[in-house]
Amino acid sequence: MLSKHYFLRLALFVASLAPKGVQCATEDLAIYTDNALVQGWENWSWSSDINFAATDLFSGSSGSSISVNSSQYAALSVKLEGTFPDYAGLRFDIAGVQPDLTIVVQSTTDNSQSPNIALSSISKTIVDGQFSSLLIDFNNLPGSGAQLGAGTWDRLTFQAGGNGAFYHIDNIVLVSEITITPQFLSAEPITNNVVAVTTVGAVDLTDINISQNGEKLKVVNQTTYNPVDTPSKTITYLKLDSAFQPGNLTVTAGNSTFSYVLPAVQYASIVQDVNFPINPHIYGVNFPTSASYIQHLGVTISRWGGNAVTAYNPFGGFTNAGNDWYFENRVIDNGQADDWMGWVHGAGSQTLLTVPAQPRLGVQGRHIPSALDQQSFDPYNSDAGNGLLPNGSYVTPVPSQANVYVPWNSTAAKQWLSGLTNKPLMVAIDNEIEIASNTHQDMHPVPMSYDEELARVIEFGTAAKEALPDVLVVAPSTCSWWYYWTSEVGYTDNAAHYNIDFLPWFLMQMKQHESTTGSRLLDYLDIHYYFQADTSANDAAAKALRLRATRSLWDTSYVDESWVGSNPQNHQWNPTSINLVPRFKTLIAQNYPGTKFSVSEWSSTADTDITGGLVTVDVLGIWGKYQVDSSTYWSTPDELGPVGLAYWLYRGYGTYFGSSSAQVNLATPNPDTQGVYAATEGGKLTLVIVNKNPDTPIAFDIANVPVGEYFIRHFGGEAGVAKWQTTITLEATNYIVVPAYTAIFFQQQ
């Protein structure tokens, strides 16, 4: 028998925690009960098989629920005829095998939305055959701790991940009131003599006792901090009268007990005299959402890129996302590129603008009509298919494009770029052009060869330099490891070019072009990099793999834990080790010295999971340590999510990691489970340490780190993803503790 556990009527919402200016609703608002959406709610779902009156046969229940079978990135989405700006939270019952879902609250009026809320951040114990009753507190959103805040909210979306999702959902209600129970959430050792205590509600901070190896420690000072963005939680830093040491640390707080085994120390040293400049352009993202986003996260370079810009028509403002969305033309989401660059520059970020290099661009109100039986169709436009026959093969021949696109060439590109009011620092020549026969098979059905790709880069790169003489050209923005070495044509293309792998050949050709013309066309070798190992399960093993996969960026001894490690399809040295940055630095030195190196797309693989944030901290440190020249994250991390917090850690609110590297020497490096990075700015030292262990603190004795006052930031661990920060006095550097699953930033004052 299926059991459903419902919340009792929720008591009075704590007024002091309510968002300012928000008038709370007086009664709950139902969205779905048995058999149907409640009147006033509309079904705005996509690419999902949904039954709003599914009988709960698997339980023998006579009631009904919504059964949802969403394909990849599809969603159950409902919209209210009106708005719901003043509710305390969302309650729902859900059953399924821990479905991979992200929940967002949206406004169709201004296109704003909440931070992404991973279902796993609410509960990791969702099972089939039994409903779990869950609650999202709009004043403390799961995963980020952010407030939903005031807004013209009118839509709720439950979006599946890359593997789709199947589940039952029932009793969906917007609740008017939530009770906040005072609670100690965590009490973790941090730095050399501080316990950071995270709480919600009005706890009694005098009811805390701390002992180390059986001896009671005295609290000599305390500082309380409420993050502006996550005010429902509070952190109090308790300074102790004794420093931490290896052994047992126990903190009792009210009815909660937090125990840790503090480990033996690891030895390290910082050498500031061994250094080089860190390029600030490594802290970039694709399509930042606002000026405040850029300033809060310290975004230095903003990219206008992705599949949708391949068909961007700057003379009409239309584009086509190709097979990302049924090959349909639409108005560009971010406004005209020129206007977009204007406000981005005004916010303090440079720009990387993608220049289309295909022969056609999108136009208004057109799409690819097709009467063919295809694998799937746009649920809102049954005449637009996904370009695949039911057996998975491409639709051939490609339907006529006469009513879909307008012609495009380098002359038109030069006209557009010459007329820009706001000039980009860099231009990319198209986006992943090597796979156009897949992503944009309608406009370029023939596989892209070495020679055609080179010709397009030269033609459109030349046009860009003629229109904007100071612009920097980045190319070829290759999508993945496989295509670094082989074209879509296949191995016959390699053979036709003396079995030289593609990117080394491309570099040689660009060097030859400079020798012929007398001027450099290619300024940056640009690639996209996505970790190849499969971490989609997001279980403990997948998280550990995700965290150690950052070794693929630099470590020659690391054999990639993916197909790359067993099937090297290239002619490179040590081919099972990706060794990304040193490898491409070497290839540049061999084939076209002086070219810079850019990674204009990369991802943590888990933006809503704490491990995604820790991966991002590690990667940003690696980019600086190994002298990457530019990088932009794909695509736009939630500002208050784990990846956004990684950017905040390094660059947030005008406090920067540092402009010059400092060498870090580790006596016992453990790159699978930790990373340590150092930099200086104005003679002051900054350290970033990331602990990738899920349940074990780490401790360092770090030589050449001055004692004294430090500004610290941290996120993760039991304290959760929030912008925790304070100023401490580092009285010794021979035992500095970093909690499990935590990234911390120390800046000398």
Buried (B, 14 or more C-beta within 10 A) or exposed (E): EBEBEEBEEBEEBBEEBBBEEBEBBEEBBBBBBBEEBBEEBEBBBBBBEBEBEBBBEEBEBEBBBBBBBBBEBBBBBBBBEEBBBBBBBBBBBBBBEBBBBBBBBBBBEEEBBBBBBBBBBBBEEBEEBBBBBBBBBBBBBBBBBBBBBEBBBBBBBBBBBEEBBBBBBBBBBBBBBBEBEEBBBBBBBBBBBBBBBBBBBEBEBEEBEBBBEEEEBEBEEBEEBEBEBBBBBBBBBBBBEBBBBBEEBBBBBBEBEBEBEBBEBBEBBBEBEEBEEBBBBBBBBBBBBEBEBBBBBBBBBBBBBBBBBBBBBBBBBBBBBBBBBBBBBBEBEBEBBBEBBBBBBEBEBBBBBBBBBBEBBBBEEBBBBBEEEBBBBBBEEEEBBBBBBEEEEBBEEBBEBEEBBBEBBBEBBBBBBEEBEBBBBBBBBBBBBBBBBBBBBBBBBEBBBBBBBBEBBBBBBBBBBBBBEEBBBBBBBBBBBBBBBBBBBEEEBBEEBEEBBBBBBBBBBBBEBBEEEEEBBBBBBBBBBEBBBEBEEBEEEBBBBBBBBBBBBBBEEBBBBBBBBEEBBBEBEEBBBBBBBBBBBEBBEEBBEEBBBBBBBBBBBBBBBBBBBBBBBBBBBBBBBBBBBBBBBBBBBBBBBBBBBBBBBBBBBEBBBBBBBBBBBBEEBBBBBBBBBBBBBEEBBBBBBBBBBBEBBBBBBBEBBEEEEBBBBBBBBBBBBBBBBBEBBBEBBBBBBBBBBBBBBBBBE
